[in-house]
Amino acid sequence: MAIDDNDTSDGADPGSQKSFWAHLDDLRSALVKSAMAVGVGLLLCLCMGDRLVSILEYPLHRMDMFEKPHPTVAFQIGDTKLGPYPVTLEQFPGLAEGKDPHVLFHVGTALVNGRQIVTLTPDSAPQSVSASVRVKLHNFSPTEAFYVAFHVAIYGGLVLSAPFWVFFMGQFILPALHIREKRALGTWLAWGTALFLAGVALTYFFLLPIALRASIEYSQLMGFEAYDWKADDYIGFVTKFIFGMGLGFQFPVIVLLLVKMGLLTHQQLGHYRRHVIVLCLVLGAVLTTPEVITQVAMAVPLYILYEASIWIAWYWDWKKRKAARLAGENVE
């Protein structure tokens, strides 16, 4: 049934039309409020930058989740700790006890026969050594710490202020929609938010540790040392990968929206499978970093979501045909 533009029973109020300049002023107001919300969120995140950085460092602690535990040793010289370093039992035969030995040695000296001898004293609390924290993040310029803090604060401010700028932009958009359109928008927004969070969680807890571990292994295969990284490069890689995957998970929402609009069918979606594989790899390069490991890590979940979209589109078509048959209509 067609919707009468003069019917105000569904929530629209055509009698209260605004001029173009009034709408432009409303948009300006919404953008200013949103920018202020993002600015406040950015300042708050700058104040707790150390906590945000520790959150982004968490995938480094999970790199060894699929690796067989191996012995490590660390050395404490005064207030400075070196390591932990992976070793073999042949190099340190005294570490053979225990399933996953990690030992901290205190480096000192002793006078033996008039000569200073370096001594290694095992720590009484070896659990203070963590085998997973092997990559060290470094700043190599006086200003790099500020760039890292600002980089983290931008992403954190956008996330922290999201409820506010979504509300302000919604105040501008929603009055122009009918009730049914508002409900549809709310449904699609809810699914988009859920998929975004699912993409972020999948990347943060699973894909990032794999990608970081693969990066280390590949560097060692090329003959490079891979345990000292620039903090700014690491933060940029992690944030881009996480948010890129969150945005990539909006792919099925866009596909199914086109299906709902009648621009695509499940037959067409199935026909373009090979093209979508290439598109997923391209999205992996654009939304994350242009190298094979992260491309594949992002392309695989995106293609799985595309296959799920095909089945959902088929189910919608089947449900529509079934309803038409029950109504006695002739559907080809």
Secondary structure, DSSP 8 states (H G I E B T S, - for coil): ----TT--TTS--GGG---HHHHHHHHHHHHHHHHHHHHHHHHHHHHTHHHHHHHHTHHHHTTTTTS----EEEEEETTEEEEEEE--TTT-GGG-SSSS-EEEEEEEEEEETTEEEEEEEE-S-GGG--SS---EEE--STTHHHHHHHHHHHHHHHHHTHHHHHHHHHHHHGGGS-HHHHHHHHHHHHHHHHHHHHHHHHIIIIIHHHHHHHHHHHHHHTT---SEEEHHHHHHHHHHHHHHHHHHTTHHHHHHHHHHTTS--HHHHHHTHHHHHHHHHHHHHHHS-SSHHHHHHHHHHHHHHHHHHHHHHHHHHHHHHHHHHHTT----
